[in-house]
Amino acid sequence: MSIRPLDSLPPTETLEIENGLSLVPRVRLDLTVYPASPSVTKPIDEWKLKRTLIDFLKNSLFVPEEDLRIRRVKDLKNRKRDDPLALGTLFIRDLGSLAGTKGEKNDGEDAKKALEEFFDWRRRIVEKMDGIELNIEGLKFRLKAAVPASDDFDGMKKDWEEFYALRNRGYSKSGRHEPDTIVIRGVPSRWFAEPRVSSKPSMLVTHTIFSTFGRIRHVNLNVAEDDYLGKDADEDGADIISGLHCKIVVQFEKFWDFYNTLKVLCCRSLQKQGSRLWADFEVTWDRDGFFRNTPSQIQKRSGREMAPAHYRSEAPRRQQHISRLSSDDMPRKRFKVRTK
């Protein structure tokens, strides 16, 4: 399956990839609710908070109830004075109001302009919501809105540039260091499984899906370590089902394949053909050297380091042994003498 060049993809356009999957654009905001006065310690009503926010946004945005997720802090006794009373996530999927970001020419300059307009529109939404005061049952609360780190591509780019700045000093000998690996958390395992074979994610299917973005060096799947839902789910644990989501780590051969893939995955959700569900995953770049620290890679590096030392130590010993053998020390041949 061939897809259009990623660097010319407008931010409001859906991208169809392999296995019946699509990357659908959306805006995600993380919400935090604080009491306007430190004396407010009463638990907040989640449903009334949700209705208040939807009413606030209805004049400018259409937000279904299922796209606004609120969960209150349960343990108010151990809550500190500056801790929030509730956390939430807002998804804006209806981006039809973004005029002038369709990218009719589909060239690089047009896509760049569309991206700037998209970020400017998102910034205005954040400014509109951040710091507003909410009145719920006579109690006042303060709302904080922010773009999550996994949706901030420019912020991640700045992070890796600073991270590799020191490593790239004097890189002429060892080669320039650049990121090449993305980490995706919170994608449904069954969407990456082989149909009619297993419900577990398949390495082959995952490799095929991400190969549409560029040449891949390594892929890793892990279901057990993906606590994406565990860290954000309700404390009652009713929504946590082990094994439904997986963590995917993909290493590309070329930096620009990594760059364009990360840029496209930011601000998009995953949707399966024939399903009404959305996979609102998180994506970031790998700063820990995931594939460099695997047992096989460590063994390869140690093997390369040990091999020259082994040959250096064996060769002199052998030469030294041979040099000590003179003509007088060579083993004498034995002849059998017959006597008449």
N, C-alpha and C positions, 0 to 999 in steps of 0.2 A: 504493500500500500504506500503510495507516494503522497506526501503532504506539501503544502505550499511552504516557501521559505519562512522560517520562524521570525527572522528579523523584519519582515514586512507584514506581520500579523497584527491587525488593530486590537486594542485591549478589550473591545466590546464584541469581538467575534468568537463564535464557538469553533473549536478545533476538534475534528473527528480523527481518532486514532484507531489502533488495531483492537480486535476482540469486541467490537460493538461498544467501545467506550468513547466518551466525548469529554472534552475539557470546556466547561461552561463558565463564562465570566461572571464575576460577582464582586461585591465590596463587603469586606468583613471588618467589623469594629468590635473591640473589646470594651465592655462597659463595667464600671465600678461605682457602687453607690455608697456614699458616706453620710452619716447624720450631719445636718447643718449645725447642730449644737451637740457638744459632748454629753449633755445630759440625756440625750435620746438613746435608750438602750432596748426599747421594745422591738421584738422581731418584726421585720417588714413583711407585708403581705405580697407574695410573689405575683399573684394574679392581678391585683390592683396596680402594682408597679408596671406590669406589662401593659395593661390597658392605658395607663397614664402616658407611657412612652409612645404607644401606637397613636393615641389621639394627638400627641404633640407633633408627630411626623406626618399625619394624614394629609395635611395641606400641601406638602411638597413631595412625599414619597408614599408608595404603596408597599406596606410591609405586612404579610400574613403572620398570624400568631405563631405558626411553627418556625418562622425564621427569626424570632426573638426569643432567646433562651435565657431565663433568669433562674438563679439558684441562690437562696439566702444562706448566710452563715449560721450554722446550727448551734455551735458552742459559744453562746454569748457570754457565759460566765468567765471563760478564759480569754475573751476578746480584749485586746489592748485598746487604748483610747484612740489611736490613729488607724486602727484596722477598719476595713469596710464592713458594711452590714449585708451586702449582696454583691454577687458577680454575675456578669451576663455577656452574651454575644449577640450581635445584630448582623444579619445577612441581608444585603440588598441585592436582589437578583434581577429586578426589573430595571434595566439600564437603557430602555428605549428613549428616555428623555434626554440622553446625551446626544445632542445634535452636533453634526460635523465631525463625528469620530468613526464613521463607517469605513473610511479609507478607500474611496472609489478608485483611485489610481493604483493602490496596492504597491506603491514603491516605498523605498526607505524613508524619504523625506516626509511623505504623507503619514506613514506609520509613526514616525517620531512626533509629528504634530498632534496626532490623535492621542498618543500616550501622554503628552504634556497636558492636553485638555482633560483627559480622564483623571490624572493626578490632581489637577486644579479643582475639578468638581468634587473629588473625594475629600480634598482638604477643606472645602467650604462646608461639607456635611459634618466633618469633625468639629470645625469651629462653631457650627450651629448648636451642636449637642454638648460639647465640652463645657462644663462649669454651670449648666443650667440648674435651677432650683425646682425641686418637685414637692408638691404638697399632697400628701396621702393621709387621709383621716386626721387632718389637722396637724400632722407632723411634717416637718420640713427636712428634705434630704438634698444632697448635692451629688450631681452626676459627673463622672469623669469618663470621657470617650477618647480612644486612641487606636491607631492602626497597629495590629500585632506585628511583631518582628518578622514572622513568616510571610507576611504580605508586603513587606517593605523591601523591595529589590535594591533600591539605591542604598538603603542602610546596610544590607548584607554585603553589597559591593564595597562600600567604604570599610567594613569590618575586615574583609579578606585582603584588601589593599594594605591596610595597616598591619595586619597579621604577617604578611609576607614581605613587608618593606625591609625589615632587618635581615631576613633570611636571604634576600636577593642582593645584598651587598657583597661584591666580589663573587658573583655567580658564574664568572667565565669558566671556572674549572668544573664546578659541579652541575651547571645548568640552571636556568631560571626556574624558580618555584612559582607555580600558579595552581589554583584550585581546579579539580577535575571531577569531584564526587558530590552527588546530591543525596540527601537523606529525606525520605518521605514517610510520614507516620499517619496512621488513621485511615488507611484504605481498606475496603472490605476484602477479606481473604478470598471469598468465593468468586469475586470478579477477576481474579488472577489465576483461577484454577482451570484445568482442562475440562471442557464440557463432557458430561456423561462418563467421566473417568474418576474424578475425586473432587471433594469440596475444599481440599487444601490447596494453597497457592502453588503454582507450578513455576519452576525456574525457567523452563522453556517458554511458557506463555509470557512471563514477565520480561524475558530477554527480547522476545519478538515485539512486544508493545513498545519498549523503550528504544529499540533499534530504529524506530521511525524517526527519532530525534538525532541520531548520529551513531558513529561506530563506538561500540561498547568494549571496554577492557574486562570489567568484572561486574557481577551482580550478586547481591546477597539478600536472602529472604529470612525474616525472623518473626515468628508469631508470638513466641513466649515473652520476648522482651518489649513488645509494644504496649506500653502503659499509657498511650495517648488518651484513651477514654478513662482510664483509671484515675488520672490526675485531674480531669475536668468533670467527671460525672458527679451526680448527686451523692451525697455522703451516705444515703440509705443503701446505695449499691444496687438498686433495682434495675438499672440500665446497663450494668457491667456483665457481659457474658464473655468469658475467656475464649480466645481463638477466633473471634469474628473479624478482628482486624489484624493487619500485619504491618511490619516495618520493612521498607525496601531501601537498599543502598545501591546506587548505580555509579560506576566509575566510567567516564568517557575517555576515549583516546586523545581527543583534541579539546583544548580549552574553550574554543568558541562553540562547540556542541554543548558543553556544560553550561556556558554562559546563556545561550539562547533558550535551552531547556528550562533552566531555573527561572528565567524571565517570563516564559510562557506559563509555567506552573503557578507562579505567584498570581494572586487575585483570581484564581479559577477553582472550581469544584469539579469533581468527577461524577459523571452520570452514565449509567448503563442503559443500553437500548432496551426498551420494554419495561423499564423500572421507573417508578416515581420517586425513588430515593436519591438523595444527594450524598456524596462522600466529601465532606468538608475537611480535607486533609491539611496537614502542615508540612511545609517543605523548607529545607535549609541547606547550607553547604557544609561539608565535612571538614572540620578544623582539627579533628583528632587523629587523622591518618588511619581510618578504619582498615583499609586493605593493606597498609604497610605494617600493621600490627597483628595481622592474622598469623597463626602458627606456621602456615606454609611459607608466607613471605619472610618471616623471621628466620626460618630454616634455610631459605635460599640465600638470604643476606649473610648468615653465619657461614654457610658453605662457601660463598665467594670469598669471605674474609679468611677462612681457614685454609683454603686450597693453596694459595701462594706460599703461605708460611710452611705448609706441609712439604711442598716441593723444594723450597729453599733448604729445609732442614735435612731432607733425605739425600738430595744431590751431593752436597759437600761430604756427607758421611760416606757415600759410595766412592767418591773420587779419592777421599782420604784412604779408604781401605785398599783401593787399587794401587795407589801410589806407594803404599808400604810393601807391596809385593815386588821383589826384585827377581832377577833371573836366577839367583842362587836359592831363592825361597820358593820357586815354583815347584810343584809336586813332581817327583822324578818318575819317569816311566819305568815300568818293570818288564824285563824280557825273560822269556822262558828259554833256558839253555839246555839243549839236549847233549848228553854225553854218550859216546859210543862205547 
